[in-house]
Amino acid sequence: MSYVDGFVLAVPKAKLDDYKKLANLAGPIWMEHGALAYVECIGDDIPYGELTSFPRAVQATDDEIVVFAWAVYESRQSRDTVMAKVMADPRLTPDMGSMPFDMKRMIFGGFQPFIEL
């Protein structure tokens, strides 16, 4: 079975174009290093929940949009190898102060699928 990394983050609406440029750079690099799929999605129907929700999870403000992204790998071992290569790739080493979102509010994690249809 495959392995999936998931990401949720809040991007200021004023920096959405900058974020899209970064995602368009990052996606092909992930694929080049071995990811099977790479997807970035802009929140479209994500109500602010009373207890939990995507906006609450990343403390999104009214001037931010929630992004949900994931990458798929052959296995956990493959993910670890791909991620090490991606993190070492000089094309993805921007100045952290210039990132178009607050990395402290990004949620991410690895997931082992138990159903794949």
Contacts in CASP RR format, 6 or more apart in sequence:
PFRMAT RR
TARGET T0000
AUTHOR 0000-0000-0000
METHOD contacts of the structure
MODEL  1
MSYVDGFVLAVPKAKLDDYKKLANLAGPIWMEHGALAYVECIGDDIPYGE
LTSFPRAVQATDDEIVVFAWAVYESRQSRDTVMAKVMADPRLTPDMGSMP
FDMKRMIFGGFQPFIEL
1 75 0 8 1.000
1 112 0 8 1.000
1 113 0 8 1.000
1 114 0 8 1.000
1 116 0 8 1.000
2 36 0 8 1.000
2 72 0 8 1.000
2 73 0 8 1.000
2 74 0 8 1.000
2 75 0 8 1.000
2 113 0 8 1.000
2 116 0 8 1.000
3 72 0 8 1.000
3 73 0 8 1.000
3 74 0 8 1.000
3 75 0 8 1.000
3 76 0 8 1.000
3 78 0 8 1.000
3 79 0 8 1.000
3 110 0 8 1.000
3 111 0 8 1.000
3 112 0 8 1.000
3 113 0 8 1.000
4 70 0 8 1.000
4 71 0 8 1.000
4 72 0 8 1.000
4 73 0 8 1.000
4 110 0 8 1.000
4 111 0 8 1.000
4 112 0 8 1.000
4 113 0 8 1.000
5 70 0 8 1.000
5 71 0 8 1.000
5 73 0 8 1.000
5 79 0 8 1.000
5 83 0 8 1.000
5 108 0 8 1.000
5 109 0 8 1.000
5 110 0 8 1.000
5 111 0 8 1.000
6 68 0 8 1.000
6 69 0 8 1.000
6 70 0 8 1.000
6 71 0 8 1.000
6 108 0 8 1.000
6 109 0 8 1.000
6 110 0 8 1.000
6 111 0 8 1.000
7 67 0 8 1.000
7 68 0 8 1.000
7 69 0 8 1.000
7 70 0 8 1.000
7 106 0 8 1.000
7 107 0 8 1.000
7 108 0 8 1.000
7 109 0 8 1.000
8 54 0 8 1.000
8 57 0 8 1.000
8 58 0 8 1.000
8 66 0 8 1.000
8 67 0 8 1.000
8 68 0 8 1.000
8 69 0 8 1.000
8 106 0 8 1.000
8 107 0 8 1.000
8 108 0 8 1.000
9 58 0 8 1.000
9 66 0 8 1.000
9 67 0 8 1.000
9 69 0 8 1.000
9 101 0 8 1.000
9 102 0 8 1.000
9 103 0 8 1.000
9 105 0 8 1.000
9 106 0 8 1.000
9 107 0 8 1.000
10 55 0 8 1.000
10 58 0 8 1.000
10 59 0 8 1.000
10 60 0 8 1.000
10 61 0 8 1.000
10 64 0 8 1.000
10 65 0 8 1.000
10 66 0 8 1.000
10 67 0 8 1.000
10 101 0 8 1.000
10 102 0 8 1.000
10 105 0 8 1.000
11 19 0 8 1.000
11 64 0 8 1.000
11 65 0 8 1.000
11 66 0 8 1.000
11 67 0 8 1.000
11 100 0 8 1.000
11 101 0 8 1.000
12 63 0 8 1.000
12 64 0 8 1.000
12 100 0 8 1.000
12 101 0 8 1.000
13 63 0 8 1.000
13 64 0 8 1.000
13 65 0 8 1.000
14 63 0 8 1.000
15 100 0 8 1.000
15 101 0 8 1.000
16 42 0 8 1.000
16 65 0 8 1.000
16 100 0 8 1.000
18 100 0 8 1.000
19 67 0 8 1.000
19 100 0 8 1.000
19 101 0 8 1.000
20 40 0 8 1.000
22 94 0 8 1.000
22 99 0 8 1.000
22 100 0 8 1.000
23 40 0 8 1.000
23 69 0 8 1.000
25 91 0 8 1.000
25 92 0 8 1.000
26 38 0 8 1.000
26 86 0 8 1.000
26 92 0 8 1.000
27 35 0 8 1.000
27 38 0 8 1.000
27 40 0 8 1.000
29 86 0 8 1.000
29 89 0 8 1.000
29 91 0 8 1.000
29 92 0 8 1.000
30 38 0 8 1.000
30 71 0 8 1.000
30 82 0 8 1.000
30 86 0 8 1.000
31 38 0 8 1.000
33 82 0 8 1.000
33 85 0 8 1.000
33 86 0 8 1.000
33 89 0 8 1.000
34 73 0 8 1.000
34 78 0 8 1.000
34 82 0 8 1.000
34 85 0 8 1.000
35 71 0 8 1.000
35 72 0 8 1.000
35 73 0 8 1.000
35 82 0 8 1.000
36 72 0 8 1.000
36 73 0 8 1.000
36 74 0 8 1.000
37 70 0 8 1.000
37 71 0 8 1.000
37 72 0 8 1.000
38 69 0 8 1.000
38 70 0 8 1.000
38 71 0 8 1.000
38 72 0 8 1.000
39 69 0 8 1.000
39 70 0 8 1.000
39 71 0 8 1.000
40 67 0 8 1.000
40 69 0 8 1.000
41 67 0 8 1.000
41 68 0 8 1.000
41 69 0 8 1.000
42 65 0 8 1.000
42 66 0 8 1.000
42 67 0 8 1.000
43 54 0 8 1.000
43 65 0 8 1.000
43 66 0 8 1.000
43 67 0 8 1.000
43 68 0 8 1.000
46 53 0 8 1.000
46 54 0 8 1.000
46 55 0 8 1.000
46 66 0 8 1.000
47 53 0 8 1.000
48 55 0 8 1.000
48 56 0 8 1.000
49 55 0 8 1.000
49 56 0 8 1.000
54 60 0 8 1.000
54 66 0 8 1.000
54 68 0 8 1.000
55 66 0 8 1.000
57 107 0 8 1.000
58 66 0 8 1.000
58 105 0 8 1.000
58 106 0 8 1.000
58 107 0 8 1.000
59 105 0 8 1.000
60 66 0 8 1.000
67 101 0 8 1.000
71 79 0 8 1.000
71 82 0 8 1.000
73 79 0 8 1.000
73 82 0 8 1.000
76 112 0 8 1.000
79 110 0 8 1.000
86 92 0 8 1.000
96 103 0 8 1.000
END
